[in-house]
Amino acid sequence: MSTDGEAQDFLKISFDQREAKRRKSSLVPSTRPETQCFVHTVLEHQRGHTSIEDVALSNEGLAQKRHIDKDPHNNLDQVHHSRLLTKKQISDLTLGIRELSKKLAQLRLQLRVRNVFILTKANDEKLIGYSSEVTDWLLSRYSDINTMKDHKLFNVQGLIKKGPTHEQRLKWWNVTMCKERPQTWDIVLALGGDGTVLYASWLFQRVVPPVISFSLGSLGFLTKFDFEQYPVTLSRAFDEGITVSLRLRFEATVMRSQHRSRSGPKDLVEELIGEEQEDNHTHRPETTHNILNEVVVDRGPNGTMATIELFGDDEHFTTIQADGVCIATPTGSTAYNLAAGGSLCHPDNPVVLVTAICAHTLSFRPIILPDTIVLRAGVPYDARTSSWASFDGRERVELKPGDYVTVSVSRYPFSSVLPLDGTRKDWIDSISRTLQWNSRQRQKAFDKNLV
């Protein structure tokens, strides 16, 4: 959701920093000021109406009323992370996201779309052809839209020859632009399957433009639109407006153990919840990722099983001896979590799913926790081998003994565009259609003549 040019704020839920409290003194807070989100401005504008109906909202008028942070040199890593919040602040945060999503589902947002981000698989020639087709349609249909995509099979010269202004309007994106200038794009077109949608979440770690996902994959839990109808879908989205749904994401931070001159053996449990938890120098944050599906800590290339300590808030839950552990969002319940034997979970549920991967015990059952919890999964100092962490299947990093990963709810949800006519596939229908959930031949009825 954006305005003319680069006028787009962070899509996030804000909290009162005056009550911010660090959960562990070794975690480093941020002093970066927060900005108001465009969605919040929409809701403030909507409070003047007597009922919540489909309303066409003008971005151009709203842009004059809100504070906009357009500095591309801001350090986006200096953010007050949700892992530092109190229990009440996280509860208010998750509640705010759910209430915001419910209200947005009843609003129609009229966007002045000028920059379109096209995303697809770079090694799939069929999808590249579809991308070229969509680009040609956009350039011909909307003269004020700039479309961004770069690939050798894209037939750039062929597209340029079709119009005198096509060369100036056709531009290229890169990962750096997505990180530093996400407000450049007004909308994202994802052509592919669920993996393409996950890649969009990885590209836009904080600001997420509304994503229209066209189904060109095998499953399609996250893809809402049929590609064959893209001219109708895009025309309605640009002319009539869009309805947005917010998918909860998690914030995961890699914490590295720091060398200390203190003598004696180290204990990860003592450092996190024991007598040493107030030590300012036990760990330091390294990288933070916002994930849509899951965080996985596993044994990696090691031939032996991993040993992982699992913490929830200020409590030691258990010691896991398994191939690994999967910490999934409700959206990710049908991904790695399902393959590891975890529960299916409706994406609207406010929960965190924890599932062991090939646990060396019969009693480690999958567990569902509230999304107000801050989880930590770490490698104990006496572990035989290191473990490895991955985030939505990307950014795989090694966790050496003493390192751990924190997982908590993110203030940057993933904004997905929904069909205006409400004909999208229901979640139950999706698992029945793609996973054959509870599919069996119906039992025959009794023969009434024999009763």
C-alpha positions in Angstrom: 0.0 0.0 0.0 1.7 3.2 -1.1 1.2 6.6 -2.4 2.5 8.6 -5.4 6.2 8.0 -5.9 8.1 6.7 -2.9 5.6 7.8 -0.3 4.9 4.6 1.6 5.4 3.9 5.3 6.3 0.7 7.2 3.4 -1.8 7.5 3.7 -2.5 11.1 2.1 -2.4 14.5 3.5 0.3 16.8 3.9 0.1 20.6 4.7 2.6 23.4 8.4 2.6 23.8 8.2 4.2 27.2 7.2 0.9 28.6 9.7 -1.2 26.6 11.6 -3.7 28.7 14.4 -5.9 27.7 13.9 -9.6 28.4 17.6 -10.2 28.8 20.2 -7.5 29.4 22.6 -9.0 26.8 20.1 -8.2 24.1 20.7 -4.8 22.5 17.7 -2.4 22.1 17.3 0.3 19.5 16.7 4.0 19.7 15.3 4.4 16.2 11.9 6.3 16.2 8.8 4.7 14.9 6.6 5.9 12.1 2.9 5.6 11.6 1.7 2.9 9.2 -0.5 3.7 6.2 -3.0 1.1 7.4 -3.3 2.9 10.7 -4.0 6.1 8.8 -6.7 4.3 6.8 -8.4 3.1 10.0 -8.2 6.6 11.5 -9.9 7.9 8.4 -12.5 5.1 8.5 -13.6 6.0 12.1 -15.5 8.9 10.6 -17.9 6.5 8.9 -21.0 5.0 10.6 -20.4 1.5 9.2 -17.5 -0.5 7.8 -18.3 -1.1 4.1 -16.3 -1.2 0.9 -14.8 2.3 0.7 -12.6 3.8 -2.0 -9.8 5.6 -0.1 -7.6 8.1 -1.9 -3.9 7.7 -1.1 -3.1 11.1 -2.5 -5.2 12.8 0.2 -4.0 10.6 3.0 -0.3 11.2 2.1 -0.5 14.8 3.3 -1.6 13.8 6.8 1.0 11.3 7.8 4.7 11.3 8.7 6.8 9.6 6.1 10.3 8.2 6.6 11.9 8.0 3.1 15.6 8.1 4.1 17.1 5.1 2.3 20.2 5.4 4.5 18.4 4.6 7.7 19.8 1.5 9.4 16.9 -0.9 9.2 18.7 -3.2 11.7 18.3 -0.7 14.4 14.8 -1.6 15.3 13.2 -2.2 18.7 12.8 -5.9 18.3 9.7 -7.7 19.6 11.9 -10.2 21.5 12.6 -7.2 23.9 9.0 -6.5 24.7 7.1 -7.3 27.9 4.4 -10.0 27.9 1.7 -7.4 27.8 3.3 -5.5 24.9 3.5 -8.7 22.8 -0.1 -9.5 23.7 -1.2 -6.1 22.6 0.8 -6.4 19.5 -0.7 -9.7 18.3 -4.2 -8.5 19.2 -3.6 -5.4 17.2 -2.5 -7.3 14.1 -5.6 -9.6 14.3 -8.0 -6.6 14.8 -6.3 -4.7 12.0 -6.6 -7.7 9.6 -10.3 -8.1 10.4 -10.9 -4.4 9.6 -8.9 -4.4 6.4 -10.8 -7.5 5.2 -13.9 -5.2 5.2 -12.3 -2.2 3.4 -11.5 -1.6 -0.2 -8.3 0.3 -0.7 -8.0 2.4 -3.8 -4.4 2.7 -4.8 -2.8 4.9 -7.3 -0.5 2.3 -8.8 2.5 3.6 -10.6 5.3 1.0 -9.9 4.7 -2.7 -10.2 7.1 -5.3 -9.0 7.0 -8.6 -11.0 8.5 -11.6 -9.3 8.9 -15.1 -10.7 11.4 -18.0 -10.9 14.5 -17.0 -12.8 15.2 -20.5 -14.0 11.8 -21.4 -15.2 11.4 -20.5 -18.9 7.7 -21.0 -18.9 7.2 -18.6 -16.1 9.6 -16.1 -17.7 7.3 -16.2 -20.7 4.3 -15.5 -18.6 6.1 -12.6 -17.0 6.9 -11.1 -20.4 3.2 -11.5 -21.3 2.0 -9.7 -18.2 4.7 -7.0 -18.7 3.5 -6.4 -22.2 -0.1 -6.2 -21.1 0.8 -3.7 -18.3 2.9 -1.5 -20.6 0.1 -1.4 -23.2 -2.8 -1.0 -20.8 -1.5 1.5 -18.3 0.8 4.2 -19.6 1.8 5.5 -16.1 3.0 2.2 -14.7 6.7 1.2 -14.5 7.3 -2.6 -14.4 10.5 -4.0 -13.0 12.1 -7.4 -13.9 15.5 -8.5 -15.2 16.2 -11.7 -17.1 17.9 -12.8 -20.3 14.9 -14.7 -21.5 12.6 -11.8 -20.8 12.9 -10.5 -24.4 13.6 -7.0 -23.3 14.3 -5.7 -26.8 11.1 -7.2 -28.1 9.1 -5.3 -25.5 10.9 -2.1 -26.1 10.2 -2.1 -29.8 6.4 -2.3 -29.1 6.2 1.2 -27.8 8.2 4.5 -27.9 8.0 5.0 -24.1 8.6 1.3 -23.1 12.3 1.7 -22.7 12.0 4.5 -20.2 9.3 2.8 -18.2 11.0 -0.7 -18.1 13.3 -0.8 -15.1 15.2 -3.4 -13.1 15.1 -4.3 -9.4 17.7 -5.9 -7.1 17.8 -7.2 -3.6 19.4 -4.0 -2.2 16.5 -1.9 -3.5 14.0 -4.2 -1.8 15.8 -3.8 1.5 16.6 -0.1 1.4 13.8 1.3 -0.8 10.7 -1.0 -0.5 8.4 2.0 -0.7 9.4 2.3 -4.4 6.7 -0.3 -5.4 3.0 0.1 -5.0 2.1 -3.5 -5.6 3.9 -6.9 -6.2 2.8 -9.5 -8.7 4.0 -13.0 -7.7 3.9 -15.5 -10.6 4.5 -19.0 -9.4 3.7 -21.1 -6.4 3.9 -20.8 -2.6 7.7 -20.6 -2.9 7.5 -17.5 -5.0 5.3 -15.9 -2.3 7.8 -16.9 0.4 10.6 -15.3 -1.7 8.6 -12.1 -1.7 8.5 -12.3 2.1 12.2 -12.8 2.2 12.9 -9.9 -0.2 10.7 -7.4 1.8 11.9 -8.1 5.3 10.1 -5.1 6.8 7.9 -3.1 4.4 5.8 -5.5 2.4 3.8 -4.0 -0.5 0.5 -5.7 -1.2 1.2 -9.0 -3.0 -1.1 -10.3 -5.7 -0.2 -14.0 -6.0 -1.1 -15.9 -9.2 -1.2 -19.6 -9.0 1.3 -21.3 -11.3 2.7 -23.8 -8.9 1.7 -27.3 -7.6 -0.1 -26.7 -4.3 -1.2 -23.1 -3.9 -2.0 -22.4 -0.2 -0.8 -18.8 -0.6 -1.7 -18.1 -4.2 -5.2 -16.7 -4.5 -5.7 -15.9 -8.2 -5.8 -17.9 -11.4 -3.3 -16.7 -14.0 -5.6 -17.2 -16.9 -7.7 -14.3 -15.5 -4.9 -11.9 -14.9 -6.2 -9.1 -17.2 -9.5 -9.0 -15.3 -7.8 -9.4 -11.9 -5.3 -6.6 -12.5 -7.9 -4.3 -14.1 -10.2 -4.6 -11.1 -7.3 -4.2 -8.7 -6.1 -1.0 -10.3 -9.5 0.5 -11.1 -11.7 -0.7 -8.3 -9.3 -1.2 -5.4 -8.0 -4.1 -3.4 -8.8 -5.9 -0.2 -5.9 -6.9 2.0 -5.3 -9.7 4.5 -2.4 -9.7 7.0 -0.5 -12.9 7.6 1.4 -13.1 10.8 5.2 -13.3 10.5 7.8 -14.3 13.1 11.0 -12.4 13.9 14.0 -14.6 14.4 17.4 -13.4 15.7 20.7 -15.3 15.8 22.4 -14.7 19.1 26.2 -15.5 19.3 28.0 -16.5 22.5 30.7 -14.1 23.5 34.1 -15.0 24.8 34.6 -14.2 28.5 37.6 -14.3 30.7 35.5 -15.8 33.5 36.9 -19.2 34.5 34.8 -22.4 34.9 32.5 -24.3 32.5 29.7 -22.4 30.8 26.0 -23.4 31.0 23.5 -22.1 28.5 20.6 -22.6 30.9 22.3 -20.6 33.6 23.1 -17.8 31.1 19.5 -17.5 29.9 17.3 -18.1 32.9 19.7 -18.9 35.8 22.0 -16.8 38.0 23.9 -15.5 35.0 20.9 -14.1 33.1 21.7 -10.5 34.0 25.2 -10.6 32.6 25.5 -8.0 29.9 28.2 -9.9 28.0 27.0 -13.4 27.5 25.6 -13.0 23.9 25.3 -10.5 21.1 22.7 -10.3 18.3 24.0 -11.0 14.8 21.2 -11.2 12.2 17.4 -10.8 12.3 14.9 -12.3 9.8 11.2 -11.9 9.4 9.8 -15.2 8.3 6.4 -16.3 7.0 6.6 -20.1 7.4 9.1 -21.5 9.9 12.4 -21.4 11.7 14.3 -24.7 11.7 17.2 -25.7 13.9 18.6 -29.0 12.8 21.8 -31.2 12.8 22.9 -29.9 9.3 25.6 -32.0 7.7 26.5 -33.8 10.9 25.9 -37.6 11.0 24.7 -37.6 14.6 21.5 -36.1 16.1 21.5 -32.6 17.4 21.1 -31.5 21.0 19.0 -28.4 21.4 17.9 -26.5 24.5 14.4 -25.1 24.2 13.3 -22.1 26.3 10.0 -20.2 26.5 10.1 -16.7 28.0 12.0 -17.2 31.3 11.5 -21.0 31.5 13.5 -23.9 30.3 11.1 -26.2 28.5 13.1 -29.2 27.5 16.3 -30.6 26.0 15.7 -31.9 22.5 17.7 -34.8 21.1 16.5 -35.2 17.5 17.4 -34.3 14.0 16.1 -30.8 14.8 13.1 -28.7 15.7 10.7 -26.7 13.6 9.1 -23.6 15.0 6.3 -22.6 12.6 3.7 -19.8 12.1 0.1 -20.8 11.5 0.7 -20.1 7.8 3.6 -22.5 7.9 1.7 -25.3 9.5 1.1 -26.9 6.0 4.8 -26.8 5.1 7.8 -28.3 7.0 5.7 -28.5 10.1 3.3 -30.9 8.4 6.1 -33.0 6.9 7.6 -33.4 10.4 4.3 -34.7 11.8 2.9 -31.4 13.2 -0.7 -30.3 13.4 -2.6 -28.5 10.7 -3.5 -25.0 11.9 -5.8 -22.4 10.4 -3.8 -19.3 9.5 -6.0 -17.0 11.7 -5.1 -18.8 14.9 -2.8 -16.8 17.3 -0.3 -19.6 18.0 3.2 -20.9 17.6 3.7 -24.5 16.5 6.7 -26.5 17.8 7.4 -29.8 16.2 10.4 -32.1 16.7 12.1 -33.6 13.6 12.8 -37.3 14.1 13.0 -37.0 17.9 14.8 -39.9 19.7 11.9 -40.5 22.0 8.3 -41.7 21.7 6.8 -39.0 24.0 7.9 -35.8 22.2 4.5 -34.8 20.7 4.0 -31.6 18.7 3.0 -28.7 20.9 1.0 -25.5 20.2 1.9 -22.4 22.2 0.4 -18.9 22.3 1.9 -16.3 20.0 2.7 -14.1 23.0 5.6 -16.3 23.9 9.3 -15.7 23.1 11.0 -18.9 22.3 14.8 -19.6 22.3 16.4 -22.7 20.7 20.1 -23.0 21.5 23.0 -25.4 21.3 24.4 -26.3 24.8 28.0 -25.8 25.5 28.6 -29.5 26.0 26.9 -30.5 22.7 28.9 -32.9 20.6 28.3 -31.0 17.4 27.1 -27.7 16.1 23.5 -27.2 14.8 22.3 -25.2 11.8 19.4 -22.7 11.6 17.4 -21.8 8.5 14.7 -19.2 8.0 11.9 -20.0 5.5 14.5 -22.4 4.0 17.0 -19.6 3.4 20.0 -17.9 5.1 21.3 -21.1 6.6 23.8 -20.4 9.4 25.8 -22.5 11.8 25.0 -22.4 15.5 28.1 -23.3 17.5 27.9 -24.5 21.1 26.5 -21.6 23.2 24.6 -19.9 20.3 20.9 -19.7 20.1 18.0 -18.3 18.1 15.1 -16.3 19.5 11.7 -16.5 17.8 8.9 -14.0 18.6 6.0 -12.4 16.7 7.0 -9.8 14.2 5.5 -6.3 13.9 5.7 -6.5 10.1 2.9 -8.8 8.9 2.8 -10.0 5.3 0.1 -8.2 3.3 -1.7 -10.4 0.8 -4.3 -9.2 -1.7 -7.7 -11.1 -1.6 -10.2 -11.4 -4.5 -12.8 -8.7 -4.3 -15.7 -11.1 -5.1 -14.9 -13.4 -2.2 -14.5 -16.5 -4.4 -11.1 -17.4 -3.1 -10.5 -21.0 -2.0 -11.3 -21.6 1.7 -8.4 -23.0 3.8 -10.4 -26.2 4.5 -11.0 -26.6 0.8 -7.3 -26.0 0.1 -6.1 -28.8 2.4 -8.8 -31.1 1.0 -7.9 -30.3 -2.6 -4.1 -30.3 -2.3 -3.4 -32.7 0.5 -6.5 -35.0 0.1 -7.3 -34.4 3.8 -9.6 -37.1 5.1 -10.3 -38.4 1.6 -11.8 -41.8 1.5 -14.6 -43.7 -0.2 -17.9 -43.1 1.5 -19.3 -46.0 3.5 -22.3 -47.7 1.9 -25.7 -47.2 3.4 -27.7 -50.2 4.9 -30.1 -51.9 2.5 -33.5 -50.9 3.8 -35.0 -54.1 2.5 -32.8 -56.1 4.8 -33.5 -54.1 8.0 
